[in-house]
Amino acid sequence: MSSSPPVPPALLAWAEYWQPISWQCLAIAGAITAIGACVTVAFLLLHWRAMSIRETQADWHRSRLEYQVAEAKREATDELARVAALNMETADLTQKNLSLEQAIQPRRLSSAQIHDIIEAWKAYSGRAVTLWSYGTDLEGGALAEQIKNCLIDARVVVINNIGRMTSSLPPRAGIEIAGVDKRLVAAIHAGLHEIGGLEAAETELASGDAVEVVPTEILVGTKPLAQQK
């Protein structure tokens, strides 16, 4: 066995000098590391808390925005419903105005209708028709004049009794066509109703004596309350 030490004295002195120093440094470094870890955890908690607060605020803002959007949608729905109701009311008023205009507008034949009616009645040239209207009904009398002119231009003989009919209770409304000459009655009805758009109906003669004078008659009564065009 060798009698000399395995470590030189100088090296041993160096180790004895640095060993306590390194241990102290390790202890200090460990403490710093522990403090750093604690600080890291503390900042992590602080960051988590700050994020929680911000998320809470963001959720509040999001809830307010969702509420505002819902309110805006509800108001828009209510506004659409109100507009729809106003549109329906406007349409109803328009229809009433049209009905009122139609009710007060006098019955008249247009130039085109007069032309077509004359052409349709020319086939009955030479036949006779008695034409009646109420004396107090100016609107019906004016329409009867148009019908008379159509008959005359179609060469139909007209017995003019316009304005000579006394008022009845209730007054007869619309146009009534009667007579034993059924073909002529049908032709007059088609001309006034289908071509002229007037409310007309085929009826029976009220008196048998009228047949001996003129086999066909037209009565222009008062304007119906609901004139169908």
Residue frames as a rotation matrix with the C-alpha (Angstrom) as fourth column:
MET 1
0.585 0.811 0.000 0.00
0.811 -0.585 0.000 0.00
0.000 0.000 -1.000 0.00
SER 2
-0.111 -0.644 0.757 1.29
0.578 -0.662 -0.478 3.47
0.809 0.384 0.446 -1.05
SER 3
-0.235 -0.066 -0.970 2.15
0.946 -0.246 -0.213 5.84
-0.225 -0.967 0.121 1.79
SER 4
-0.990 -0.125 -0.065 1.43
0.104 -0.958 0.268 9.01
-0.096 0.259 0.961 -0.25
PRO 5
-0.279 0.949 -0.148 -2.17
0.022 -0.148 -0.989 10.56
-0.960 -0.279 0.020 -0.11
PRO 6
-0.180 0.260 0.949 -4.34
0.912 0.405 0.062 10.12
-0.369 0.876 -0.310 -3.31
VAL 7
0.739 0.449 0.503 -5.17
0.599 -0.780 -0.183 13.82
0.310 0.436 -0.845 -3.50
PRO 8
-0.354 -0.897 0.266 -2.48
0.636 -0.439 -0.635 16.44
0.686 -0.056 0.725 -3.48
PRO 9
-0.391 0.165 -0.906 -2.64
0.847 -0.320 -0.424 18.77
-0.360 -0.933 -0.014 -0.50
ALA 10
-0.934 0.015 -0.356 -3.17
-0.114 -0.959 0.258 21.82
-0.338 0.281 0.898 -2.69
LEU 11
-0.659 0.726 -0.194 -6.15
-0.149 0.127 0.981 20.23
0.737 0.676 0.024 -4.39
LEU 12
-0.239 0.547 -0.802 -7.56
0.868 0.490 0.075 19.11
0.434 -0.679 -0.592 -1.09
ALA 13
-0.670 -0.061 -0.740 -7.23
0.505 -0.767 -0.395 22.65
-0.544 -0.638 0.545 0.24
TRP 14
-0.927 0.340 -0.157 -9.04
-0.348 -0.629 0.695 23.97
0.137 0.700 0.701 -2.81
ALA 15
-0.396 0.807 -0.438 -11.91
0.277 0.560 0.780 21.45
0.875 0.187 -0.446 -2.29
GLU 16
-0.287 0.260 -0.922 -12.21
0.958 0.085 -0.274 22.31
0.007 -0.962 -0.273 1.39
TYR 17
-0.867 -0.075 -0.492 -12.35
0.135 -0.987 -0.088 25.99
-0.479 -0.143 0.866 0.47
TRP 18
-0.793 0.529 -0.302 -15.02
-0.549 -0.406 0.731 25.74
0.263 0.745 0.612 -2.24
GLN 19
-0.689 0.559 -0.461 -17.21
0.491 0.828 0.270 23.02
0.533 -0.041 -0.845 -0.74
PRO 20
-0.371 0.601 -0.708 -18.95
0.755 -0.248 -0.606 25.23
-0.540 -0.760 -0.362 1.86
ILE 21
-0.680 0.110 -0.725 -19.14
-0.337 -0.925 0.176 28.07
-0.651 0.364 0.666 -0.64
SER 22
-0.856 0.354 -0.376 -20.84
-0.280 0.294 0.914 25.89
0.435 0.888 -0.152 -3.27
TRP 23
-0.569 0.673 -0.472 -23.20
0.795 0.596 -0.109 24.52
0.208 -0.438 -0.875 -0.67
GLN 24
-0.422 0.393 -0.817 -24.20
0.354 -0.758 -0.547 28.02
-0.835 -0.520 0.181 0.37
CYS 25
-0.779 0.109 -0.617 -24.63
-0.561 -0.561 0.609 28.98
-0.280 0.821 0.498 -3.29
LEU 26
-0.800 0.513 -0.310 -26.78
0.211 0.725 0.655 25.92
0.561 0.459 -0.689 -3.86
ALA 27
-0.433 0.649 -0.625 -28.87
0.853 0.070 -0.517 26.82
-0.292 -0.757 -0.584 -0.84
ILE 28
-0.499 0.215 -0.839 -29.21
-0.126 -0.976 -0.175 30.39
-0.857 0.018 0.515 -2.09
ALA 29
-0.867 0.160 -0.473 -30.05
-0.480 -0.008 0.877 29.19
0.136 0.987 0.083 -5.62
GLY 30
-0.697 0.642 -0.319 -32.63
0.614 0.765 0.196 26.77
0.370 -0.059 -0.927 -4.21
ALA 31
-0.352 0.566 -0.745 -34.19
0.608 -0.467 -0.642 29.54
-0.711 -0.679 -0.180 -2.19
ILE 32
-0.641 0.073 -0.764 -34.24
-0.478 -0.817 0.322 31.79
-0.601 0.571 0.559 -5.26
THR 33
-0.902 0.301 -0.309 -35.78
-0.103 0.545 0.832 28.98
0.418 0.782 -0.461 -7.28
ALA 34
-0.519 0.734 -0.438 -38.42
0.855 0.432 -0.288 28.42
-0.022 -0.524 -0.851 -4.61
ILE 35
-0.358 0.359 -0.862 -39.13
0.167 -0.883 -0.438 32.12
-0.919 -0.301 0.256 -4.46
GLY 36
-0.817 0.009 -0.577 -39.32
-0.544 -0.344 0.765 32.21
-0.192 0.939 0.286 -8.27
ALA 37
-0.803 0.558 -0.209 -41.73
0.400 0.765 0.505 29.30
0.442 0.321 -0.838 -8.26
CYS 38
-0.317 0.700 -0.639 -43.88
0.809 -0.151 -0.567 31.04
-0.494 -0.698 -0.519 -5.66
VAL 39
-0.482 0.093 -0.871 -43.76
-0.254 -0.966 0.038 34.26
-0.838 0.240 0.489 -7.64
THR 40
-0.944 0.118 -0.307 -44.66
-0.273 0.239 0.932 32.31
0.184 0.964 -0.194 -10.80
VAL 41
-0.571 0.774 -0.274 -47.64
0.795 0.605 0.052 30.71
0.206 -0.188 -0.960 -9.07
ALA 42
-0.290 0.445 -0.847 -48.66
0.494 -0.689 -0.531 34.10
-0.820 -0.572 -0.020 -7.69
PHE 43
-0.652 0.001 -0.759 -48.54
-0.525 -0.723 0.450 35.69
-0.548 0.691 0.472 -11.13
LEU 44
-0.912 0.376 -0.167 -50.39
0.135 0.657 0.742 32.73
0.388 0.654 -0.649 -12.60
LEU 45
-0.339 0.809 -0.481 -53.15
0.912 0.158 -0.378 33.23
-0.230 -0.567 -0.791 -10.03
LEU 46
-0.334 0.162 -0.928 -53.15
0.048 -0.981 -0.189 36.98
-0.941 -0.108 0.320 -10.72
HIS 47
-0.893 -0.030 -0.448 -53.35
-0.439 -0.152 0.885 36.34
-0.094 0.988 0.123 -14.46
TRP 48
-0.740 0.657 -0.145 -56.20
0.584 0.734 0.346 33.85
0.334 0.171 -0.927 -13.95
ARG 49
-0.218 0.665 -0.714 -58.09
0.736 -0.369 -0.568 36.36
-0.641 -0.650 -0.409 -11.78
ALA 50
-0.521 -0.033 -0.853 -57.60
-0.330 -0.914 0.237 39.14
-0.787 0.404 0.466 -14.33
MET 51
-0.952 0.176 -0.249 -58.78
-0.172 0.364 0.915 36.83
0.252 0.914 -0.317 -17.12
SER 52
-0.542 0.791 -0.283 -61.83
0.840 0.513 -0.176 35.85
0.006 -0.334 -0.943 -15.06
ILE 53
-0.223 0.426 -0.877 -62.73
0.310 -0.822 -0.478 39.51
-0.924 -0.378 0.051 -14.50
ARG 54
-0.689 -0.099 -0.718 -62.31
-0.563 -0.551 0.616 40.31
-0.456 0.829 0.324 -18.17
GLU 55
-0.909 0.393 -0.138 -64.37
0.212 0.723 0.657 37.27
0.358 0.568 -0.741 -19.21
THR 56
-0.344 0.808 -0.479 -67.08
0.832 0.026 -0.554 38.30
-0.435 -0.589 -0.681 -16.76
GLN 57
-0.277 0.186 -0.943 -67.10
-0.176 -0.974 -0.140 41.78
-0.945 0.127 0.303 -18.29
ALA 58
-0.886 -0.088 -0.456 -67.12
-0.462 0.067 0.885 40.29
-0.048 0.994 -0.100 -21.79
ASP 59
-0.738 0.669 -0.089 -70.03
0.658 0.743 0.123 38.01
0.148 0.032 -0.988 -20.86
TRP 60
-0.187 0.674 -0.715 -71.90
0.531 -0.543 -0.650 41.05
-0.826 -0.501 -0.257 -19.54
HIS 61
-0.478 -0.050 -0.877 -71.28
-0.564 -0.748 0.350 42.98
-0.674 0.662 0.329 -22.74
ARG 62
-0.971 0.105 -0.216 -72.29
-0.107 0.615 0.782 39.95
0.215 0.782 -0.585 -24.80
SER 63
-0.512 0.831 -0.218 -75.48
0.825 0.405 -0.395 39.55
-0.240 -0.382 -0.893 -22.77
ARG 64
-0.152 0.432 -0.889 -76.31
0.061 -0.894 -0.445 43.24
-0.986 -0.122 0.110 -23.27
LEU 65
-0.718 -0.165 -0.676 -75.68
-0.627 -0.268 0.732 42.96
-0.302 0.949 0.089 -26.99
GLU 66
-0.907 0.415 -0.073 -77.85
0.349 0.836 0.423 39.84
0.237 0.358 -0.903 -27.23
TYR 67
-0.270 0.832 -0.484 -80.59
0.729 -0.152 -0.667 41.62
-0.629 -0.533 -0.566 -25.29
GLN 68
-0.278 0.119 -0.953 -80.34
-0.350 -0.937 -0.014 44.67
-0.895 0.330 0.302 -27.55
VAL 69
-0.923 -0.070 -0.379 -80.45
-0.382 0.299 0.875 42.46
0.052 0.952 -0.303 -30.65
ALA 70
-0.696 0.711 -0.101 -83.49
0.718 0.693 -0.070 40.62
0.020 -0.121 -0.992 -29.28
GLU 71
-0.126 0.647 -0.752 -85.19
0.396 -0.663 -0.636 43.95
-0.910 -0.378 -0.172 -28.49
ALA 72
-0.553 -0.135 -0.823 -84.36
-0.591 -0.632 0.501 45.23
-0.588 0.763 0.270 -31.97
LYS 73
-0.966 0.219 -0.137 -85.83
0.059 0.703 0.709 42.08
0.251 0.676 -0.692 -33.53
ARG 74
-0.419 0.858 -0.297 -88.95
0.842 0.244 -0.481 42.39
-0.340 -0.451 -0.825 -31.39
GLU 75
-0.142 0.333 -0.932 -89.35
-0.038 -0.943 -0.331 46.05
-0.989 -0.012 0.147 -32.31
ALA 76
-0.809 -0.184 -0.558 -88.80
-0.547 -0.110 0.830 45.20
-0.214 0.977 -0.011 -35.98
THR 77
-0.837 0.546 -0.024 -91.44
0.518 0.806 0.285 42.45
0.175 0.226 -0.958 -35.75
ASP 78
-0.157 0.793 -0.589 -93.86
0.682 -0.344 -0.645 44.84
-0.714 -0.503 -0.487 -34.07
GLU 79
-0.360 -0.036 -0.932 -93.14
-0.404 -0.895 0.190 47.47
-0.841 0.445 0.308 -36.71
LEU 80
-0.973 0.005 -0.230 -93.71
-0.207 0.421 0.883 44.96
0.101 0.907 -0.409 -39.51
ALA 81
-0.546 0.827 -0.134 -96.98
0.834 0.522 -0.178 43.93
-0.077 -0.209 -0.975 -37.89
ARG 82
-0.088 0.497 -0.863 -97.99
0.297 -0.814 -0.499 47.58
-0.951 -0.300 -0.076 -37.59
VAL 83
-0.657 -0.214 -0.723 -97.08
-0.573 -0.482 0.663 48.22
-0.491 0.849 0.194 -41.22
ALA 84
-0.941 0.338 -0.020 -99.04
0.261 0.761 0.594 45.14
0.215 0.554 -0.804 -42.28
ALA 85
-0.256 0.883 -0.393 -102.04
0.839 0.001 -0.544 46.36
-0.480 -0.469 -0.741 -40.29
LEU 86
-0.176 0.137 -0.975 -101.74
-0.183 -0.978 -0.105 49.80
-0.967 0.160 0.197 -41.87
ASN 87
-0.912 -0.181 -0.368 -101.49
-0.391 0.117 0.913 48.20
-0.122 0.977 -0.177 -45.32
MET 88
-0.701 0.713 0.003 -104.61
0.708 0.695 0.130 46.17
0.090 0.093 -0.992 -44.63
GLU 89
-0.049 0.683 -0.729 -106.39
0.569 -0.581 -0.582 49.28
-0.821 -0.443 -0.360 -43.39
THR 90
-0.482 -0.208 -0.851 -105.26
-0.468 -0.760 0.451 51.18
-0.741 0.615 0.269 -46.47
ALA 91
-0.989 0.120 -0.081 -106.43
0.001 0.565 0.825 48.38
0.145 0.816 -0.559 -48.75
ASP 92
-0.404 0.893 -0.197 -109.76
0.886 0.329 -0.326 48.29
-0.227 -0.307 -0.924 -46.94
LEU 93
-0.035 0.357 -0.933 -110.17
0.135 -0.924 -0.359 52.06
-0.990 -0.139 -0.016 -47.26
THR 94
-0.781 -0.307 -0.544 -109.19
-0.477 -0.269 0.837 51.86
-0.403 0.913 0.063 -50.93
GLN 95
-0.861 0.504 0.069 -111.77
0.473 0.742 0.476 49.16
0.189 0.442 -0.877 -51.51
LYS 96
-0.098 0.852 -0.514 -114.40
0.803 -0.237 -0.547 51.21
-0.588 -0.466 -0.661 -49.69
ASN 97
-0.270 -0.054 -0.961 -113.49
-0.263 -0.956 0.128 54.27
-0.926 0.287 0.244 -51.73
LEU 98
-0.972 -0.085 -0.217 -113.74
-0.232 0.268 0.935 52.25
-0.022 0.960 -0.280 -54.92
SER 99
-0.574 0.818 -0.044 -117.09
0.819 0.574 -0.009 50.88
0.018 -0.042 -0.999 -53.81
LEU 100
0.007 0.559 -0.829 -118.28
0.460 -0.738 -0.494 54.39
-0.888 -0.378 -0.262 -52.94
GLU 101
-0.587 -0.287 -0.757 -117.01
-0.478 -0.632 0.610 55.74
-0.654 0.720 0.234 -56.25
GLN 102
-0.969 0.246 0.002 -118.72
0.164 0.639 0.751 52.89
0.183 0.728 -0.660 -58.04
ALA 103
-0.347 0.897 -0.275 -121.93
0.879 0.208 -0.429 53.52
-0.327 -0.390 -0.861 -56.11
ILE 104
0.163 0.420 -0.893 -122.10
0.186 -0.902 -0.390 57.23
-0.969 -0.102 -0.225 -56.98
GLN 105
-0.800 -0.486 -0.353 -120.76
-0.254 -0.260 0.932 56.93
-0.544 0.835 0.084 -60.52
PRO 106
0.189 0.944 -0.270 -123.64
-0.728 -0.050 -0.684 57.08
-0.659 0.325 0.678 -63.02
ARG 107
0.045 -0.075 0.996 -124.25
0.437 0.898 0.048 54.18
-0.898 0.433 0.073 -65.39
ARG 108
0.420 0.039 -0.907 -122.99
-0.684 -0.644 -0.345 55.03
-0.597 0.764 -0.243 -68.83
LEU 109
0.735 -0.196 0.650 -122.04
0.509 0.793 -0.336 53.24
-0.449 0.578 0.682 -72.02
SER 110
-0.165 -0.869 -0.467 -118.67
-0.011 -0.471 0.882 53.99
-0.986 0.151 0.068 -73.58
SER 111
0.135 0.157 -0.978 -118.27
-0.903 -0.388 -0.187 54.77
-0.409 0.908 0.089 -77.26
ALA 112
-0.767 -0.484 -0.420 -116.82
-0.613 0.745 0.262 51.33
0.186 0.459 -0.869 -77.91
GLN 113
-0.792 0.534 0.294 -119.69
0.226 0.705 -0.672 49.63
-0.567 -0.466 -0.679 -76.07
ILE 114
0.101 0.851 -0.515 -122.25
-0.376 -0.447 -0.812 51.69
-0.921 0.276 0.275 -78.00
HIS 115
-0.193 -0.256 -0.947 -120.64
-0.980 0.009 0.197 50.66
-0.042 0.967 -0.252 -81.28
ASP 116
-0.961 -0.234 -0.150 -120.62
-0.241 0.970 0.028 46.96
0.139 0.063 -0.988 -80.39
ILE 117
-0.531 0.835 0.147 -124.22
0.161 0.269 -0.950 47.06
-0.832 -0.480 -0.277 -79.10
ILE 118
0.141 0.570 -0.809 -125.44
-0.733 -0.489 -0.473 48.70
-0.665 0.660 0.349 -82.30
GLU 119
-0.493 -0.405 -0.770 -123.70
-0.835 0.468 0.288 46.05
0.244 0.785 -0.569 -84.38
ALA 120
-0.987 0.115 0.114 -125.28
0.061 0.914 -0.400 43.30
-0.150 -0.388 -0.909 -82.26
TRP 121
-0.301 0.949 -0.097 -128.78
0.152 -0.053 -0.987 44.76
-0.941 -0.312 -0.129 -82.60
LYS 122
-0.504 0.086 -0.859 -128.73
-0.761 -0.515 0.395 45.47
-0.408 0.853 0.325 -86.33
ALA 123
-0.982 0.126 -0.137 -129.99
0.044 0.873 0.486 41.96
0.181 0.472 -0.863 -86.99
TYR 124
-0.392 0.882 -0.260 -133.32
0.857 0.246 -0.453 43.03
-0.336 -0.401 -0.852 -85.42
SER 125
-0.965 0.002 -0.264 -133.87
-0.096 -0.934 0.345 46.06
-0.246 0.358 0.901 -87.63
GLY 126
-0.591 0.803 -0.076 -137.53
-0.310 -0.139 0.941 46.96
0.745 0.580 0.331 -88.08
ARG 127
-0.136 0.555 -0.821 -138.74
0.766 0.584 0.267 45.42
0.628 -0.592 -0.505 -84.82
ALA 128
0.186 0.354 0.917 -140.35
-0.208 -0.898 0.389 47.59
0.960 -0.263 -0.093 -82.14
VAL 129
-0.359 -0.342 -0.868 -139.35
0.806 0.355 -0.473 48.22
0.470 -0.870 0.148 -78.53
THR 130
0.697 0.541 0.471 -140.96
0.146 -0.749 0.646 50.33
0.702 -0.382 -0.601 -75.83
LEU 131
-0.372 -0.901 -0.224 -138.43
0.581 -0.038 -0.813 52.13
0.724 -0.432 0.538 -73.62
TRP 132
0.737 0.670 0.084 -139.35
0.275 -0.411 0.869 53.29
0.617 -0.618 -0.487 -70.10
SER 133
-0.547 -0.779 -0.305 -137.65
0.573 -0.083 -0.815 55.15
0.610 -0.621 0.492 -67.24
TYR 134
0.121 0.570 -0.813 -138.72
0.974 -0.227 -0.014 56.99
-0.192 -0.790 -0.583 -64.09
GLY 135
0.614 0.208 0.761 -139.51
0.478 -0.865 -0.150 60.67
0.627 0.456 -0.631 -64.39
THR 136
0.935 -0.232 0.267 -137.58
-0.354 -0.646 0.677 61.55
0.015 -0.728 -0.686 -61.24
ASP 137
0.541 -0.767 0.346 -134.54
0.360 0.582 0.729 59.40
-0.760 -0.269 0.591 -62.03
LEU 138
0.723 -0.294 -0.625 -132.16
-0.606 -0.704 -0.370 61.62
-0.331 0.646 -0.688 -63.98
GLU 139
-0.354 -0.914 0.197 -129.36
-0.712 0.400 0.577 59.05
-0.607 0.064 -0.792 -63.95
GLY 140
-0.335 0.307 0.891 -131.64
0.369 0.913 -0.176 56.33
-0.867 0.270 -0.419 -65.34
GLY 141
0.744 0.649 -0.159 -133.10
0.146 -0.390 -0.909 58.75
-0.652 0.653 -0.385 -67.87
ALA 142
0.300 -0.721 -0.625 -129.64
-0.868 -0.478 0.135 59.60
-0.397 0.502 -0.769 -69.25
LEU 143
-0.677 -0.523 0.518 -128.83
-0.311 0.841 0.443 55.90
-0.667 0.139 -0.732 -69.58
ALA 144
0.114 0.813 0.571 -132.18
0.464 0.465 -0.754 55.29
-0.878 0.351 -0.325 -71.27
GLU 145
0.717 0.086 -0.692 -131.30
-0.447 -0.704 -0.552 57.99
-0.535 0.705 -0.466 -73.82
GLN 146
-0.358 -0.906 -0.223 -128.10
-0.836 0.206 0.508 56.11
-0.415 0.369 -0.832 -74.68
ILE 147
-0.595 0.204 0.777 -130.04
0.204 0.974 -0.100 52.88
-0.778 0.099 -0.621 -75.08
LYS 148
0.533 0.841 -0.089 -132.62
0.188 -0.220 -0.957 54.66
-0.825 0.494 -0.276 -77.27
ASN 149
0.397 -0.452 -0.799 -129.88
-0.823 -0.560 -0.092 56.00
-0.406 0.694 -0.595 -79.55
CYS 150
-0.700 -0.645 0.308 -128.37
-0.475 0.742 0.474 52.53
-0.533 0.185 -0.825 -79.85
LEU 151
-0.196 0.727 0.658 -131.78
0.458 0.661 -0.594 51.10
-0.867 0.185 -0.462 -80.86
ILE 152
0.712 0.485 -0.508 -132.40
-0.149 -0.603 -0.784 53.87
-0.687 0.633 -0.357 -83.38
ASP 153
0.000 -0.804 -0.595 -128.93
-0.935 -0.210 0.284 53.46
-0.354 0.557 -0.752 -84.94
ALA 154
-0.834 -0.242 0.496 -129.63
-0.133 0.960 0.246 49.73
-0.536 0.139 -0.832 -85.21
ARG 155
-0.738 0.608 -0.293 -132.87
-0.496 -0.193 0.847 50.59
0.459 0.770 0.444 -87.09
VAL 156
-0.641 0.580 -0.502 -135.07
0.737 0.647 -0.194 49.29
0.212 -0.495 -0.843 -84.29
VAL 157
-0.087 0.712 0.697 -138.37
0.103 -0.689 0.717 51.17
0.991 0.134 -0.014 -83.85
VAL 158
-0.831 -0.271 -0.486 -138.47
0.507 -0.010 -0.862 52.85
0.228 -0.963 0.146 -80.43
ILE 159
0.369 0.899 0.235 -141.63
0.441 -0.392 0.808 53.82
0.818 -0.195 -0.541 -78.56
ASN 160
-0.596 -0.772 0.220 -140.14
0.247 -0.438 -0.865 56.53
0.764 -0.461 0.451 -76.35
ASN 161
0.660 0.751 -0.033 -141.56
0.232 -0.161 0.959 56.56
0.715 -0.640 -0.280 -72.81
ILE 162
-0.359 -0.864 -0.354 -138.40
0.730 -0.023 -0.683 57.85
0.581 -0.504 0.639 -71.15
GLY 163
-0.989 -0.099 0.114 -139.29
-0.003 -0.745 -0.667 59.76
0.151 -0.659 0.736 -67.98
ARG 164
-0.335 0.941 0.052 -142.96
-0.666 -0.275 0.693 58.76
0.667 0.198 0.719 -68.17
MET 165
-0.011 0.308 -0.951 -142.99
0.413 0.868 0.276 56.07
0.911 -0.390 -0.137 -65.54
THR 166
0.493 0.259 0.830 -144.23
-0.576 -0.618 0.535 57.08
0.652 -0.742 -0.156 -62.10
SER 167
-0.564 -0.770 0.299 -142.30
-0.711 0.268 -0.651 56.09
0.421 -0.579 -0.698 -59.00
SER 168
0.460 0.634 -0.621 -143.20
-0.159 0.747 0.646 52.79
0.874 -0.198 0.444 -57.39
LEU 169
0.061 -0.390 0.919 -142.60
-0.992 -0.127 0.012 51.56
0.112 -0.912 -0.394 -53.87
PRO 170
0.174 -0.867 -0.467 -140.06
0.113 -0.454 0.884 50.16
-0.978 -0.206 0.019 -53.80
PRO 171
0.477 -0.028 -0.878 -138.64
-0.796 -0.436 -0.419 51.44
-0.372 0.899 -0.230 -57.11
ARG 172
0.932 -0.152 0.329 -137.50
0.263 0.908 -0.325 48.83
-0.250 0.390 0.886 -59.57
ALA 173
0.352 -0.902 -0.250 -133.71
-0.528 -0.412 0.743 48.69
-0.773 -0.129 -0.621 -59.80
GLY 174
-0.530 -0.663 0.529 -131.52
0.125 0.555 0.822 47.73
-0.839 0.502 -0.211 -62.70
ILE 175
-0.514 0.325 -0.794 -132.70
-0.850 -0.316 0.421 47.16
-0.114 0.891 0.439 -66.26
GLU 176
-0.274 0.527 0.804 -135.64
-0.029 0.832 -0.554 44.84
-0.961 -0.175 -0.213 -66.96
ILE 177
-0.686 0.041 -0.727 -136.28
-0.727 -0.091 0.681 43.44
-0.039 0.995 0.092 -70.43
ALA 178
-0.421 0.635 0.647 -139.53
0.018 0.720 -0.694 41.64
-0.907 -0.281 -0.314 -71.18
GLY 179
-0.133 0.468 -0.873 -141.55
-0.934 -0.353 -0.047 40.57
-0.331 0.810 0.485 -74.19
VAL 180
0.679 0.467 0.566 -142.90
-0.236 0.869 -0.435 37.74
-0.695 0.162 0.700 -76.26
ASP 181
0.828 -0.494 -0.265 -140.12
-0.248 0.101 -0.963 38.13
0.503 0.864 -0.038 -78.84
LYS 182
0.908 -0.416 0.049 -137.67
0.127 0.385 0.914 36.03
-0.399 -0.824 0.402 -76.85
ARG 183
0.294 -0.845 0.447 -134.87
0.952 0.218 -0.213 36.29
0.082 0.489 0.869 -79.40
LEU 184
0.190 -0.174 0.966 -135.02
0.215 -0.953 -0.214 40.08
0.958 0.248 -0.144 -79.34
VAL 185
0.914 0.157 0.374 -135.28
-0.322 -0.280 0.905 40.08
0.247 -0.947 -0.205 -75.54
ALA 186
0.729 -0.683 0.038 -132.18
0.556 0.624 0.549 37.84
-0.399 -0.379 0.835 -75.33
ALA 187
0.123 -0.702 0.702 -130.28
0.867 -0.268 -0.421 40.02
0.483 0.660 0.575 -77.81
ILE 188
0.461 0.082 0.884 -131.08
-0.162 -0.971 0.175 43.22
0.873 -0.224 -0.434 -75.90
HIS 189
0.981 -0.094 0.169 -130.10
-0.150 0.183 0.972 41.55
-0.123 -0.979 0.165 -72.62
ALA 190
0.492 -0.850 0.190 -126.81
0.848 0.517 0.114 40.30
-0.195 0.105 0.975 -74.09
GLY 191
0.150 -0.430 0.890 -126.01
0.578 -0.692 -0.432 43.74
0.802 0.579 0.145 -75.49
LEU 192
0.546 0.134 0.827 -126.68
-0.406 -0.821 0.401 45.62
0.733 -0.555 -0.394 -72.27
HIS 193
0.928 -0.120 0.354 -125.34
-0.292 0.359 0.887 43.04
-0.233 -0.926 0.298 -69.81
GLU 194
0.601 -0.720 0.346 -122.49
0.674 0.690 0.265 41.29
-0.429 0.074 0.900 -71.60
ILE 195
0.060 -0.592 0.804 -121.28
0.834 -0.413 -0.366 44.14
0.549 0.692 0.469 -73.83
GLY 196
0.247 0.126 0.961 -122.34
-0.075 -0.986 0.148 47.14
0.966 -0.109 -0.235 -71.80
GLY 197
-0.684 -0.577 -0.447 -121.58
0.349 0.280 -0.894 45.64
0.641 -0.768 0.010 -68.39
LEU 198
-0.491 0.595 0.637 -124.94
-0.754 -0.656 0.032 46.83
0.437 -0.465 0.770 -67.03
GLU 199
-0.908 0.267 0.323 -127.05
-0.034 0.721 -0.692 44.97
-0.417 -0.639 -0.646 -64.52
ALA 200
-0.346 0.793 -0.502 -129.94
-0.929 -0.214 0.303 43.72
0.133 0.571 0.810 -66.62
ALA 201
-0.788 0.171 0.591 -132.41
-0.093 0.916 -0.389 40.87
-0.608 -0.362 -0.707 -66.30
GLU 202
-0.759 0.600 -0.253 -135.01
-0.203 0.151 0.967 39.20
0.618 0.786 0.007 -68.49
THR 203
-0.802 0.566 0.189 -138.46
-0.182 0.071 -0.981 39.39
-0.569 -0.821 0.046 -66.91
GLU 204
-0.491 0.744 0.452 -142.07
0.868 0.458 0.190 38.76
-0.066 0.486 -0.871 -67.82
LEU 205
-0.665 0.333 0.668 -144.39
0.082 -0.857 0.509 41.45
0.742 0.394 0.543 -69.14
ALA 206
-0.957 0.285 -0.045 -146.46
-0.004 -0.166 -0.986 43.02
-0.289 -0.944 0.160 -66.41
SER 207
-0.090 0.971 -0.220 -149.57
-0.439 -0.238 -0.867 43.45
-0.894 0.018 0.448 -68.57
GLY 208
-0.242 0.082 0.967 -151.02
0.660 0.745 0.102 41.39
-0.712 0.663 -0.234 -71.37
ASP 209
0.810 0.579 -0.095 -152.24
0.347 -0.603 -0.719 44.58
-0.473 0.549 -0.689 -73.09
ALA 210
0.279 -0.781 -0.558 -148.65
-0.567 -0.603 0.561 45.64
-0.775 0.160 -0.611 -73.75
VAL 211
-0.440 -0.451 0.776 -148.17
0.271 0.758 0.594 42.61
-0.856 0.472 -0.211 -75.99
GLU 212
0.373 0.692 0.618 -150.79
0.827 0.054 -0.560 43.90
-0.421 0.720 -0.552 -78.42
VAL 213
0.936 -0.050 -0.347 -149.03
-0.139 -0.962 -0.236 47.25
-0.322 0.270 -0.908 -78.80
VAL 214
0.271 -0.922 -0.275 -145.29
-0.839 -0.086 -0.537 46.47
0.471 0.376 -0.798 -78.67
PRO 215
0.795 0.160 -0.585 -144.11
-0.011 0.968 0.250 42.89
0.606 -0.193 0.772 -78.05
THR 216
0.089 -0.841 -0.533 -140.88
0.892 0.305 -0.333 43.95
0.443 -0.446 0.778 -76.31
GLU 217
0.818 0.164 0.551 -140.16
-0.044 -0.938 0.344 46.58
0.574 -0.305 -0.760 -73.67
ILE 218
-0.220 -0.915 -0.337 -137.16
0.672 0.108 -0.732 47.85
0.707 -0.388 0.592 -71.72
LEU 219
0.895 0.429 0.118 -137.48
0.186 -0.602 0.777 49.41
0.404 -0.673 -0.619 -68.28
VAL 220
-0.239 -0.963 0.121 -134.46
0.325 -0.197 -0.925 51.36
0.915 -0.182 0.360 -67.04
GLY 221
0.743 0.527 -0.412 -134.90
0.515 -0.058 0.855 51.37
0.427 -0.848 -0.315 -63.27
THR 222
0.842 -0.447 0.301 -132.84
-0.538 -0.729 0.423 53.05
0.030 -0.518 -0.855 -60.59
LYS 223
0.027 -0.926 -0.376 -129.19
-0.611 0.283 -0.740 52.21
0.791 0.250 -0.558 -60.21
PRO 224
0.700 0.183 -0.690 -128.68
0.310 0.793 0.525 49.06
0.643 -0.581 0.499 -58.09
LEU 225
0.903 -0.349 0.251 -126.80
-0.395 -0.446 0.803 49.53
-0.169 -0.824 -0.541 -54.85
ALA 226
0.018 -0.906 0.423 -124.10
-0.207 0.411 0.888 47.10
-0.978 -0.103 -0.180 -56.00
GLN 227
0.766 0.223 -0.603 -123.60
-0.601 -0.084 -0.795 47.60
-0.228 0.971 0.070 -59.71
GLN 228
0.334 -0.643 0.689 -121.62
0.246 0.765 0.595 44.69
-0.910 -0.029 0.413 -61.16
LYS 229
0.424 -0.281 -0.861 -119.24
-0.802 -0.558 -0.213 45.70
-0.420 0.781 -0.462 -63.89
